[in-house]
Amino acid sequence: MLALRLSLGAQPAVQVRRLLVAGASAGTGFLLLSALGHALSHPDPAASALRLAWCTAPLAATVYLAVAVARADPATRPRPGLSAVGLGPVRLMAISAATTALSCLLGSALALLVFLQLRGDLTGMSLGGGAQEFLAAGRPLPLPAALTLLALVPLSASGAVAVTLRPREPVKGAGRAARAYGRFGAYRRTPVRESFGAYGRFGRQLGAAARGRRTAAEAPAQERDGAPADAEAVDGSPAVVPPPVPTAAPSGLPWGVAVLAVGLAVEALTSRTGSTGGPAAFLGLALTSLGLALVGPGLTHLCGRLLQAVRPGALRLLAGRVLMTEATRIGRPLGVVCAVVSAAYAMASLHDRDDPSAGPLVVLGVLLVAGCTVATLLTAAVEAKQAHADTTASLRRLGAPAGTLRRAASLRAGVLLVLFGPLTVAVAELSAWPLGG
């Protein structure tokens, strides 16, 4: 009930994103019901299983859109004071999962009504021609099977949201380093060891607190830049130290390249052995999609490094550092989007072109995947903008022009498009060629 009240009282932009999730769920549910109708009309189980497997790409795109919308929802974001009224991180995660399930259930119900209407079960008027192949008009529709297929989207989306938004430990580090305590119960170890009795000496705590404001990582950076600890700007204001930029690339790049190569090798092997459309072909396609999803953060980090190479100016330096800092946040949705687009293109090549009933479903699947992809990218952009609101405000207070910030954002988008666009097209063509025979 609380999830329903939060859903109805959300902002218009949030409601639009939830309606997009409901629409994507409706399209995916209709494709699943169409696969069931094709199985009722045709006794060939291999062709029916192929149509059902083709729905995995729209299902993955819908689930990922639902996760992106849940992450960008400001109503279910943990805030101070909510735990006092019983809305802790676990409760907020449950509310997000329930809200996602409600949106997907709305879409699944709409898909069932449209499918029954086209079959003629509601008004007695059904579509004719090639639509009879996937509607199975005149045949009894097994309601348990239809409800099971329609439950795939709400269960998958709500489960993915619960796993993504689950509460995590705020303390960084693991092992004994995260549980180290100093003298007299002080949390963590201090850089300077204290002698016995120094803790109770008058004024010792004030000096320790003043020294604690400077971390061990800031002091070498200031000495390396040639600025003292108490440096000030020209106008007398305190100097602003830029945030540390991670230099190590995300660890998923080598594994992603290896999985991608294995997937392409499996697909090529299936094309030579003549087992196109079999389980081995789908295994290779799944490995290829997984590899693309894994290499996204590493390639984004690489783009940030390339932007800062060969005497970078302020524009390239700003764009490159943002890409390196947000490699995981930006690269993960980009990798998943590339994987979904590549898998959808490859699965579309498996359809029988002589079957007239496959044309509208292919168009619907392609439009659904493309729409979910665009919506996911826009939602991820909104989330990134919200996460960098404080940094953008700080840069503007320092005098950075608004045009420079826009050009840096355009430069980041252009570099990512130049790298991920040809990569997606190449992997999609390599995957579709062996699958298409």
N, C-alpha and C positions, 0 to 999 in steps of 0.2 A: 504494500500500500504506500509506503514511504517512497519507493522507487517511482510509482505512478505519479505521486504528487510532485516529486522533483522533475519528472519528465514534462508534466503539464505546465510547470512554472518556470521553465528555462527560457533563455533569451531566444529571439527569432533566429539568429545565426545557428545556435545549437539545435533548434528544432529542424532547421533545413538540413543540417548534417544527419540528424536521426532519420528524417524522411528519405534521404539518400540511401541510408542503410536498409530501410524498409523496402525501397524500390529494388535495390540489388538483391535482397532476399526473395522478393517476389519473382524476379527474373530467374534466379537460380532454382527456386522451387518449381517454376513452370518447366524448366529444362529437365529436372528430375522426373516430374510427372510425365513428360513427353517420352523419356526413356522407358518408363513403365508401360505407357501405352504402346510403344513400339514392341516391347516384349510380349504384350498380350496379342498383338496382331501378327507377329512373325514367330514361327517355332524355332528359328535359329538362335541358340543361346549365345553364340560367339558375337553375332552382330549386335544383339541387345546389350551384352556386356561391354562392347566397344562404345556404344552410345552412352552408357552409364559412366564409363571411365572418362569420356570426353567432358563430363560435367565437373571433373575435379578442378579444372582451371577456373571456371566461374565461381566455384565454391571457395577456392583459395583466395580469389580476389575479393569476394564478399566478406570473408572472415577478416582479412587484413584491413579492409576499409572499416569494419566495425571496431577493430582494435585501435586504429588511428583516431576514430571519432571519440572513443572512450578516453583515450589519453589526452585529447584536447578539450575535454569537457571541464569547464571551470567549476561546475556544481559539485562534482565528486572529488575534487582535489583536496588533500589533507591541509587543514589550516589550524592555527592555534586556537584552543578553546572548544573545539568540537568534541574532544574526548570527554569533556565534563558532562555533555548531554547525551553521551552514549554513541557518538559518531566517531569512533576511532578508525584507524587505517583498515582494519579488517572489515568493519561495517561499511565503510565507503567502498571498498573493493566489492563487497557483496551487492551493494546498491548499483554500482556500475555494471556488474554482470547481469543483474536483474533488469536494468534499463535496456541493455543490449538485447536480452532475450525478448523483452516486450516489443521492441522495434522489429526484430526478426520474425516473431510470431505474427505480427500484423502483416508483414509481407508474405509469409507462408499462407495465411488465411486468404489473402487477396489472390495468390496464385491458384489456390484450390477452387475459389469461386470462378475465376476466369476459365480454368480448365474444364470445370463442369458445365459452364455456359457454352463453351465451344463444342463440347461433346453432345450437347442437347439434353442433358439431364435435368436442367432447370426449366427451360422453356420449350423443349421438344424440337428445337431447330438447331441443327448441327452444321458445321462446315463440310463442304464436299471437296472433291478432287484429291490432291496429294495430302491434304490435312488428315484424311482418314487413316493414314499410315501411322501417325503418332498419337492420334486421339483415341483410337480403338472404339469408335462410336458403335453402338449396338451391342457391345460386350459389357458384362458386369465388371465394374471397377472394384478390385479388392481394397476395401477401406483400410485394413491394417497395414498393407504394404504402402499405400499412398501416405498415410500418416507417419510411417517410419521414415520414408524419404523426406517428407516435409520437416521432420524433426532434426534432420542433419544440420541444417543451417543454424537454427537457434542454439542447439547444444554445442556445436563447434565454435560459434562466435562467443557465446557466454563463457565457455571454458577457456578460450584463448584470452579473453579479457581478464578473467580471474587469475590466470597464470602471469600475465603481463603486469598487472597492477597489484600483485601480492606484496604485502609489507616486507621490506628488507631491513637488515641491520644497518643502522646509520654509521657505526664505527668501521672505519676502513682498516684493512690489514687482517691477518689471520695468525693463528698459532699463539705462541708466547708473547710475540711483540704487541698484540692487541690487548693482552691482559697484564702488561707490565705495570708495576706500581713502584713509586719512589719511596723515600724515607718517610716515616710517620704517616703512612696511608696516603701520601700524595699520589694523584693519578698520573701515570706515565713516569718516565725517568727524566730527570733534569740534566741539561748539558754540563752543569758544574756540580760536582759532588760537595755536599755540605758536611762540615765537621759536627761532632756531637755537641749538642747544646746550641747550635747556630739557629735552629728553627725558632726557639723561644726568645731570641735576642730582640731587643726593641728596634723596630724599623726594618727588620730583615725581610718581613713579608712584603712590605711596600717595594723594596728594591727588587725582590724576586718577581713581583707582578709587573714591574716596569721592564725588566729584562725579558719577561715572557711575551711581550708584545712583538718582539722580533723573532721570527722563526729561524730555524737553522738554514732554511732554503733561501731566505731573503738576503741574509748577510753576504754570502759569496756572490750573489747576483749584483748587489750594490757595489761591492768591491771590484767586480769585473767590469762594471760600466763606468767606474771612476767616480761614483757619487757617494758621498758619506751617508751615514745613517740618517742624519737630520737635515738632508738636502731640502731646499725650498726652490720654488719656481722663481722666475724673474719678478713677478708681481707680488711676491711675499707669501703666496699660498703654498701649502704643502705639495711636494712633488708627487705625481701620480705614478706608481710603479705598475707596469703592464702585467696582466695575469700570466702565469707560466704556461707555455705552449708545450704539449706533449710531443716529444721527438720520436718516441717508439711507435711504430705502426701497429695497428690492431693485429692480433695473433691469428685471425682467421684467413688471411690471404694465402699462405702456402697450402693449407688444407682445402680451401676453396678451389684453387687451381688444380690440385690433385684430383678432387672429386669431379670437377668439370671434365678433365681429361679422361677419367675412367668412364664417365657417362657417355661421352662422344665415342670412345672406343667400343663400348657395349652396343651402341646403336649401329656403328659401322659393322660390327660382327654379325648382328642380326640381319642386316641387309645382305651380307655375303652368303649367309646360310639359308636365306629364303624364308625366315620366320618373321616377316614383317607383320606387325600387329599383334604379336604374341606377348607373353608376360615379360620376356627378356627385353623387348623393345620399350615397354612401359617402365621397366626398371632403369634402363639407360636414360630415358627422358626424365625420370624422377631424380636421378643422380645429377644430370645436367642442370636441372632447375635448382637443386640444392647447392651446387657449386657456384652458380651465379649469385644466389642469395648470400653465400659466405664471403665472396670476394668484394662485395659492395663497400664495406667500411675501409678495407685496405686500399682499394683503388681511389676512394675519396681522399684518404690521407696522402696518397701519391700525387693526386692532383694539387693538393695544397703545397706539397714540396716543389712541384714543377713550377707553380706560380711564383715562388720565391727564389727561383734559380736565376743566375746571371744578372746581378745588380738590380734587384727589385726596387721599384719606387714605393711610394706610400700606398698607392692603390693596390698594386699586386701584393704588397706585404700584408695589408689588411685582409684582402680576400683569401690569401693563402693561409694565414693564421686562423681564420674562422673555419676554413675547411679542415685544417689539422685538428683544431680543438673539438669540432663537432663532427668528426669522421664517423663515429658510431651512430649518432642521431640522424645524420643526413644519409650516410651510406647504406644503412640497413634497409630503409624503405626503398631506396633506389635499386638495391640488389634484388629485393623481392619483386618490385615492379618489373624489372628486366626478366626475372625468372617466369613470372606469370605471362608476360607478353610472348616470350619465347615458347613456353609450353602451349599456349593457346594457338599460336601459329602452327606449331608442329602437330597438334591434335587435329586442327582443321584439315590437314592434308590426309588424315586417315579416313575421312568421310567418303562414302561412295558417291562419286559425282553423277552416277547414273540414277541414283535414287532422288526423285523430285521432291520428296518430303524433307530431305536433309537441308535444302537451301535456306528456308526461313529460320530453322534452328541454328544453322551456322551463323547467319547474320545476327540473330539475337545473342548468341554466345560471344561473338566478336564485339558487338556494341556493349554488352555487359562488362566484359573484361576491360575494354577501353574506358568506359565510363567510371568503373571502379578505380582504374589506374589514375585517371586524372583527378578524381575526387580524393584519392589517398595522397597524391602529391600536394594538392592544395591544402588538405588538412595538416599534413606534415609541415608545410610552410607556415601555417597559422601557429602551430605549436612551437616551431623554431622562433618565430617572431615574438611570441609571448616569453620564451625563455631568454631572449636577448634584449628584452625591453630595457632593463637596467643598464646594460652595456651601451646600448644606443643612446640612452639619455645622458650617460656620462661623456660619450664622445661629442655630443652636441653641446654640452656645457663647456667642454674644452675648446670649442670653436670649430669643430669639423663641419664642413658644409653638407647640407642634405643631399646635394647632387653627388658628392663623393661616395656617400653611403649607398646611394642607388646604383652608381656605376660599379661599386664593389660587388653588390648583389647580382647585377647583370653579368659581371665577369665570372663569378662563381657558377652561375647557371649555365653560361656558355661553355665553360671548360668541362663541366660535368656532362653536358649534352654531347660535346665532341668526343668524349671518351666512351660513355655508356651507350650512345646511339649506335655507332658501328659495331660495338661488341654484341649488343642484343640482336642486331640484324644478322651478323655472322653466325652466332650460335643458333639462332632460329633456322637459318638456311641449312646449317650442318645437321640439325636435328630433324628437319622435315624431309631432307633428301633420302636418308635411309628408311625412314618410316613410311614414306610414300612409295617405296619400291623403285 
